Amino acid sequence: MSRLRLRSFVAAVLVLAMGLLGSCSSGGGGDLAGGGISGTGVYNGVITSFGSIFVNGVEFNTTGAAITANDTAATEGDLEVGMKVRVEAEGTTARSVTFDPEVIGPVQGIDTVNDRLTVMGQTVLVEGTTILKGFGSILDLVVGDTVVVSGFFDAAGNIRAVYVELKPSVSVVEVKGVVSALDAASRTFVINGLSVDYSGVAELPELRNDAFVEVKGSLSAGTLVAAHIEIEDPVGAALPGNEMAVEGIVTSFTSVYDFKVNGLQVRTTDSTVYENGVREDVGLNVLLEAEGTVDDNGVLLAEKVEFLSHEETEVGIEGAVEGVDLQGSTITIFGIEIAVDSATIFNDESGAQLRSFSLSEISAGDLVEVGGFVDGGRVIAVKVERLDPSEAEYSISGPVDAGSETATSFSILGVQVDVSSPGVSFEDEYGNSITAPDFFAAVDDTKDPGDIVEASGLYQGGVFIADEVEIVRIN
C-alpha cells in the first residue's frame, strides 16, 4: 500500500510560485505578474502559511478583514494551512477572506488502492499534497466518519482534495456541484450521482441543468433533502480591471490560448510567461495557476501561467533532513536537493505544532515529508510537512532513472534503490502482489521520464534499501 499517497501527496496544490525565495520566509514577497500588488484584486488559492496569511505567493495582512468559514463569521485562528480560500484585497491588505468547502458529510466509501473517498456521493481524490487534519491517512477513516473537504473540481466532476478534516458528526450536510437530471415535477436533481430532493426549499433560485450550486440539508436514505440551495460562481471573478490570480484545474479546453480554470475563462497571448513548463503543456485536467487582469467580459487575461504539478514526474519523499540552505531555499533528503518557493505549503505535524512554520524552522535531523514534482531536472516541493519522529517510515517515490535498472536495483532521482533482499514485496499499479521479475518486466527504464515507483525501507550509506516496492504510474 502506498503510504505516501495515503498520508498526503499532487500535485497539487498548488499556488503561485514567484521564483525561489530569497529569504527564509515560506510566503514570498507579493509580486504578481503586473509588477507587484498595488490595486484591488481577487486571489483564489490555497493557504500555504501564516503570518498574517500567505495565498498565491503573497502575504496578506488580515487585520480588519472580514473572515468567514462555511458562511459563519470566523477569525484567522479558524483557518488552516491547506484550505482553499478567496481573498479580496486592496494591495496586500485583505478586505475579506472566505473559506467555503466543497463537501461536508459522511464518508460512504474508501478506496485505499486508488486513494479515493466517496463523500455524499462525490468522488474525492486524496493526493500527496493533500493536508489531512485530525487523521494520518485514509486508512484511519471508517465509513460513517464525517469529513470537511476543500479542493478543486476536475473535468469529470471529481474533487481533487487539498484539505480534508475529520469532524464530529454534523446535523447539516452540504455539497457543491453541477446540477443534472433536473425534474421540476418531482422537484429533484442530481449532483454527481447524489440525488437531491428540493421539495422543502422555501426560497428557490432559478434552477437549470449545468448550474453550479451549493446545497445544504440532511441525508435521508442516501438522498440529500435540501433546506437551502444557492447558485454560485465556482471562482468568484473580479471586477473588470482588477488583478486576479486563480489556481486550479483546467476544466474546459479550447486551445492553449483559450481555456477555463475552475470554470473561469482564461486567455493567454504570445507574451504570456510560463513557469515549470511551456505553453503546450496546457490541457484538460492540468493543474496550474493563472494570473493577470480581468477584462470587461470577465475573462482573465493571463500575464503568467504556472504549472503546479506534472503527473508523469510526481515525487514523494519521507526521510530525515540532511541539510537546509536558507539562502538557496533548498532542503536535502537522501542526498536530493529539493527547492522550495513561495508556492510551497509548509505544515508542522511534529510535537511543536507551529502555526507560523517555514523553511527557517526546519533543522537537520527533522523527519519531513515532501510532495512535489521534477521540472528540468530540479525537484520542486509543493508541500513540506514536518512529522512526529515516532512516525518515521522512510519512503522515496518518483520516476525511475533512465538506464538505471540492474538485476537487483534501480534508481530514483539519482538514489540507488536496492531490492536484493528476498523479503522485498512488490505491487503493481493496481495494488496486486507481483514477483520481482514481473516488476522489472513492467517498469521500463528506457523512458524519460520513467515510470513512477515508490519504495519504502531504510536509507543507509547513500543507498535506499527497500522492503516494499510499488508501481505508482506507468508513463
C-alpha positions as a printed Julia matrix, in Angstrom:
475×3 Matrix{Float64}:
   0.0     0.0     0.0
   1.37    3.42   -0.88
   1.92    5.23    2.41
   2.98    8.47    0.79
  -0.13    8.67   -1.33
  -2.3     7.65    1.61
  -0.75   10.18    4.0
  -0.87   13.24    1.8
   0.93   13.79   -1.61
  -0.06   16.38   -6.3
   0.04   17.56   -7.46
  -1.41   19.95   -6.2
  -1.98   22.16   -4.89
  -0.83   24.39   -5.7
  -0.29   28.03   -5.53
   1.53   30.76   -7.36
   5.33   30.45   -7.33
   7.2    33.72   -7.62
  10.61   32.21   -8.16
  12.82   30.8    -5.42
  12.69   32.59   -2.11
  15.47   34.99   -1.4
  14.92   34.67    2.35
  13.82   32.08    4.87
  10.17   33.04    4.58
   7.75   30.47    3.25
   5.48   33.11    1.86
   7.42   35.25   -0.58
   7.05   38.86   -1.37
   3.72   39.54   -3.01
   4.99   40.2    -6.52
   2.35   39.5    -9.16
   2.75   39.43  -12.91
   1.95   43.06  -13.44
   4.91   44.13  -11.33
   3.51   43.96   -7.81
   0.23   44.18   -5.96
  -0.93   47.76   -5.9
  -4.67   47.84   -6.59
  -7.86   45.95   -5.94
  -7.64   42.23   -6.6
  -9.17   38.81   -6.05
  -6.95   35.85   -5.24
  -8.2    32.26   -5.26
  -5.74   29.79   -3.8
  -4.54   27.56   -1.01
  -3.25   28.88    2.31
   0.44   27.95    2.32
   1.48   29.52    5.64
   0.57   32.08    8.25
   1.98   35.37    9.33
  -0.64   37.02    8.53
  -1.8    34.71    5.72
   0.01   33.52    2.59
  -2.1    32.83   -0.53
  -0.94   32.83   -4.17
   2.61   33.52   -3.01
   1.55   36.75   -1.3
   1.43   37.66    2.39
  -1.87   39.42    3.07
  -2.42   41.46    6.2
  -5.75   40.31    7.64
  -6.1    42.99   10.33
  -9.66   44.26   10.0
 -10.57   41.74    7.29
 -14.0    40.09    7.28
 -13.23   36.38    7.63
 -15.85   33.7     7.09
 -15.63   29.92    7.25
 -18.53   27.95    5.82
 -20.82   31.0     5.85
 -20.06   31.72    9.52
 -18.09   34.67   10.9
 -14.61   33.5    11.88
 -11.12   34.65   12.8
  -7.75   33.94   11.25
  -7.29   31.35   14.01
 -10.12   29.31   12.49
  -8.24   28.95    9.2
  -5.74   26.18    8.49
  -2.86   25.58    6.12
  -4.18   23.77    3.04
  -7.63   25.39    2.97
  -8.66   26.83   -0.4
  -9.78   30.4     0.12
 -10.84   33.51   -1.76
  -9.11   36.75   -0.75
 -10.4    40.16   -1.77
  -7.67   42.72   -1.17
  -6.54   46.26   -1.67
  -2.85   45.89   -2.36
  -1.62   43.37    0.18
  -4.29   44.26    2.74
  -7.1    41.71    2.8
 -10.62   43.1     2.96
 -12.18   39.65    3.15
 -11.08   36.01    3.38
 -13.62   33.29    2.61
 -13.3    29.55    3.19
 -16.17   27.6     1.66
 -15.59   23.8     1.44
 -16.8    21.66   -1.44
 -18.46   18.99    0.69
 -19.25   18.3     4.35
 -20.74   14.96    5.23
 -20.24   11.26    5.94
 -17.7     9.03    4.25
 -19.58    6.43    2.22
 -16.7     4.58    0.62
 -12.92    4.21    0.99
 -10.71    3.06   -1.91
  -7.23    2.55   -0.47
  -5.77    1.29   -3.75
  -6.61    4.43   -5.7
  -6.58    6.78   -2.68
 -10.18    7.87   -3.12
 -13.07    8.6    -0.81
 -16.76    8.76   -1.58
 -18.37   11.55    0.44
 -22.01   12.5    -0.1
 -21.88   10.71   -3.45
 -18.84   12.74   -4.55
 -15.52   11.18   -5.54
 -12.7    12.77   -3.54
  -9.12   12.18   -4.7
  -6.61   12.26   -1.82
  -3.15   13.15   -3.09
   0.33   13.61   -1.69
  -0.14   17.34   -1.35
  -3.45   16.97    0.48
  -3.34   18.31    4.03
  -5.04   15.88    6.42
  -6.39   17.28    9.69
  -7.34   15.02   12.57
  -6.1    11.79   10.95
  -2.91   10.48    9.35
  -4.12    8.68    6.24
  -7.33    7.38    4.71
  -6.51    4.07    6.4
  -7.54    5.8     9.63
 -11.04    6.56    8.34
 -14.09    4.32    8.51
 -17.37    4.53    6.67
 -19.63    6.94    8.53
 -16.9     9.36    9.59
 -17.74   13.0     8.88
 -15.21   14.99    6.87
 -14.83   18.51    5.53
 -13.31   18.58    2.05
 -11.75   21.56    0.29
 -10.4    21.13   -3.21
 -10.66   21.63   -6.95
 -13.12   20.03   -9.35
 -11.65   18.28  -12.37
 -13.32   17.99  -15.76
 -15.14   14.81  -14.67
 -16.56   16.44  -11.54
 -14.21   14.67   -9.12
 -12.83   16.71   -6.23
  -9.05   16.78   -6.04
  -8.68   17.46   -2.33
  -6.24   20.0    -0.97
  -7.58   19.77    2.6
  -9.57   17.05    4.39
 -10.56   17.4     8.04
 -12.12   14.74   10.26
 -15.01   16.26   12.24
 -17.61   15.09   14.75
 -20.95   14.21   13.19
 -22.94   17.2    11.94
 -26.67   17.84   11.69
 -26.39   19.83    8.45
 -24.51   18.39    5.49
 -23.65   20.2     2.3
 -22.3    19.67   -1.17
 -21.31   21.76   -4.18
 -21.57   20.69   -7.8
 -23.27   20.9   -11.16
 -27.0    20.27  -11.49
 -28.07   17.44  -13.81
 -31.28   15.47  -14.4
 -33.39   18.38  -13.16
 -37.01   17.28  -12.71
 -39.28   20.22  -11.87
 -42.31   17.98  -11.44
 -40.75   15.78   -8.76
 -38.55   18.67   -7.56
 -35.36   16.66   -7.72
 -31.96   16.83   -9.42
 -28.63   15.06   -9.24
 -25.09   16.19   -8.37
 -22.52   13.6    -9.49
 -24.8    10.7    -8.65
 -26.2    12.2    -5.44
 -29.97   12.61   -5.55
 -31.23   15.95   -4.21
 -34.84   16.49   -3.12
 -35.63   20.22   -3.03
 -39.37   19.94   -2.41
 -38.99   21.56    1.01
 -36.94   24.59   -0.07
 -38.95   27.76    0.55
 -36.77   30.29   -1.31
 -35.73   28.57   -4.5
 -33.28   30.08   -7.01
 -33.85   29.68  -10.74
 -32.5    26.18  -11.22
 -31.26   24.82  -14.54
 -29.16   21.92  -15.69
 -25.42   22.74  -15.67
 -25.89   25.38  -12.95
 -23.23   25.27  -10.22
 -24.95   25.13   -6.82
 -24.34   24.74   -3.12
 -26.91   22.63   -1.31
 -27.35   22.3     2.46
 -29.71   19.94    4.23
 -29.85   16.45    5.7
 -29.35   12.92    4.42
 -32.29   10.51    4.26
 -31.79    7.03    2.79
 -28.99    8.29    0.56
 -30.89   11.34   -0.69
 -29.92   14.89    0.24
 -33.08   16.58    1.47
 -32.34   20.21    0.74
 -33.1    23.02    3.16
 -31.19   25.7     1.27
 -29.92   25.99   -2.32
 -27.72   28.73   -3.71
 -26.41   29.2    -7.24
 -22.71   30.07   -7.05
 -19.8    31.21   -9.17
 -17.17   28.47   -8.66
 -14.4    31.07   -8.58
 -15.95   34.43   -7.84
 -14.45   36.56  -10.58
 -13.03   40.01  -10.02
 -14.42   43.22  -11.48
 -13.1    44.46  -14.85
  -9.65   45.99  -14.49
  -8.87   44.23  -11.22
  -5.92   41.96  -10.65
  -6.74   38.31  -10.26
  -4.96   35.04   -9.55
  -6.68   31.67   -9.74
  -5.26   28.24   -9.13
  -6.97   25.04  -10.05
  -7.68   22.57  -12.82
  -8.31   23.17  -16.49
 -11.95   22.1   -16.71
 -12.57   23.16  -20.32
 -10.02   23.4   -23.11
 -10.42   25.06  -26.5
  -6.76   25.83  -27.19
  -3.59   26.78  -25.34
  -4.77   30.37  -25.74
  -8.34   29.79  -24.53
  -9.35   27.56  -21.62
 -11.16   27.55  -18.28
  -9.72   27.07  -14.8
 -12.4    26.02  -12.3
 -14.96   27.41  -14.76
 -13.21   30.8   -15.12
 -12.39   31.78  -18.72
  -8.66   32.36  -19.18
  -6.98   33.73  -22.28
  -3.26   33.89  -22.98
  -1.12   35.59  -25.63
   2.32   35.06  -27.1
   3.69   37.34  -24.37
   2.32   35.23  -21.5
   5.12   33.94  -19.27
   5.14   30.24  -18.33
   6.79   28.64  -15.3
   7.51   24.96  -14.61
   6.51   24.12  -18.18
   5.71   25.51  -21.6
   2.57   26.72  -23.36
   1.99   23.33  -24.97
   1.61   21.73  -21.53
  -1.8    23.38  -21.07
  -4.58   20.82  -21.46
  -7.67   19.33  -19.89
  -7.28   18.43  -16.19
  -3.88   20.11  -15.91
  -3.18   21.78  -12.57
  -1.99   25.35  -12.95
  -2.31   28.89  -11.77
  -3.07   31.87  -13.97
  -2.65   35.5   -13.0
  -3.27   38.8   -14.68
  -6.16   41.23  -15.02
  -9.87   40.83  -15.73
 -11.33   42.34  -18.92
 -14.8    43.85  -19.46
 -16.22   40.4   -20.24
 -14.99   38.83  -17.01
 -12.18   36.96  -18.78
  -8.83   36.62  -17.02
  -6.11   37.88  -19.37
  -3.17   35.87  -18.12
   0.22   37.51  -17.92
   1.68   34.44  -16.26
   0.77   30.75  -16.08
   2.47   28.42  -13.65
   2.14   24.65  -13.85
   1.61   23.26  -10.38
   2.28   19.59  -10.98
   3.3    17.12  -13.64
   1.74   13.69  -13.11
   4.5    11.98  -15.07
   7.21   13.38  -12.74
   5.42   13.23   -9.35
   7.79   12.98   -6.4
   7.22   11.9    -2.8
   9.96   11.72   -0.19
   9.8    10.95    3.54
  13.03   11.0     5.46
  15.44   12.84    7.73
  16.62   16.28    6.66
  20.35   16.27    5.97
  20.76   19.97    5.3
  18.92   23.28    4.95
  20.1    26.12    2.7
  18.16   29.26    3.62
  19.9    31.42    1.04
  19.31   28.95   -1.78
  15.87   27.95   -0.43
  16.54   24.21   -0.51
  16.47   21.22    1.78
  18.36   17.98    1.24
  16.96   14.5     1.93
  18.6    11.24    0.77
  21.19   13.44   -0.95
  18.44   15.0    -3.1
  18.35   18.8    -3.19
  14.74   19.97   -3.08
  13.75   23.54   -3.94
  11.07   25.39   -2.01
   9.44   28.63   -3.13
   6.52   30.91   -2.37
   4.14   28.21   -3.63
   5.31   25.58   -1.15
   2.81   24.6     1.53
   4.52   24.35    4.94
   2.72   22.32    7.61
   4.01   21.28   11.02
   2.67   17.98   12.35
   5.54   17.48   14.81
   5.17   17.92   18.55
   5.93   21.63   18.16
   2.76   22.19   16.07
   4.0    25.58   14.87
   1.29   27.61   13.15
   3.74   30.03   11.55
   6.07   27.44   10.03
   8.61   27.91    7.26
  11.98   26.75    5.99
  13.78   28.59    8.78
  12.13   26.34   11.41
  13.45   23.14    9.8
  16.7    21.65   11.11
  18.95   18.76   10.12
  17.55   15.55   11.55
  13.89   16.6    11.35
  11.57   13.99    9.88
   9.95   15.59    6.85
   7.57   14.52    4.12
   7.82   16.26    0.74
   5.37   16.11   -2.14
   6.34   17.71   -5.44
   7.49   17.12   -8.98
  10.52   17.31  -11.25
  10.94   20.16  -13.71
  14.08   20.47  -15.83
  15.98   18.13  -13.53
  15.07   20.16  -10.43
  12.86   18.74   -7.67
  10.27   21.36   -6.68
   8.39   20.96   -3.39
   4.64   21.58   -3.44
   4.31   20.54    0.2
   6.8    20.25    3.06
   5.36   18.69    6.2
   7.35   18.11    9.37
   6.28   14.9    11.1
   6.5    13.41   14.56
   9.75   11.36   14.74
   7.79    8.43   16.14
   6.07    8.12   12.74
   9.31    7.53   10.83
   8.81    5.28    7.8
  11.27    6.29    5.11
   9.97    6.36    1.55
  11.01    7.62   -1.87
   8.75    7.92   -4.89
   9.42    9.3    -8.34
  10.32    8.47  -11.94
  12.8     5.62  -12.38
  16.04    6.97  -13.81
  16.69    6.04  -17.42
  19.14    3.16  -17.79
  19.36    2.51  -14.05
  17.91   -0.99  -13.81
  20.09   -3.93  -12.81
  19.02   -7.41  -11.72
  18.57   -6.24   -8.14
  18.28   -2.44   -8.17
  17.14    0.73   -9.9
  17.46    4.44   -9.21
  15.01    7.24   -8.43
  16.25   10.85   -8.56
  19.81    9.55   -8.58
  19.32    7.44   -5.45
  20.04    3.73   -5.84
  17.18    1.55   -4.6
  18.39   -1.92   -3.55
  15.76   -4.67   -3.85
  18.11   -7.62   -3.46
  16.65   -8.83   -0.18
  14.48  -11.94   -0.62
  11.89  -10.39    1.71
  11.08   -7.43   -0.53
   7.4    -7.27   -1.52
   6.32   -5.89   -4.9
   2.96   -4.48   -6.04
   1.71   -3.39   -9.44
  -0.17   -0.14  -10.07
  -3.44   -1.83   -9.06
  -2.21   -2.95   -5.65
  -1.76   -6.6    -6.66
   1.22   -8.57   -5.36
   3.73   -9.41   -8.08
   7.17  -11.0    -8.27
  10.47   -9.19   -8.73
  10.77  -10.4   -12.36
   7.23   -9.16  -13.02
   8.16   -5.78  -11.56
  11.26   -5.35  -13.71
   9.35   -6.53  -16.77
   6.66   -3.9   -16.16
   8.94   -0.94  -15.38
  10.66    0.35  -18.5
  13.84    2.29  -17.7
  14.32    3.44  -21.29
  11.72    6.2   -20.86
  12.31    9.81  -19.94
  10.51   10.48  -17.66
  10.45    6.97  -16.35
   7.59    5.07  -14.77
   6.85    6.24  -11.22
   7.76    3.81   -8.46
   7.59    4.12   -4.68
   9.92    2.3    -2.31
   9.71    2.03    1.48
  12.57    0.93    3.69
  15.82    2.38    5.06
  18.42    4.81    3.75
  21.95    3.72    4.61
  25.31    4.7     3.18
  23.8     6.59    0.28
  21.64    3.62   -0.78
  17.91    3.15   -0.19
  17.37   -0.44    0.98
  13.79   -1.33    0.15
  11.45   -3.71    1.9
   8.38   -2.74   -0.15
   8.14   -1.51   -3.74
   5.04   -0.36   -5.59
   4.45    0.78   -9.15
   2.52    4.07   -8.86
   2.18    5.06  -12.51
   3.17    3.65  -15.89
   4.06    6.69  -18.01
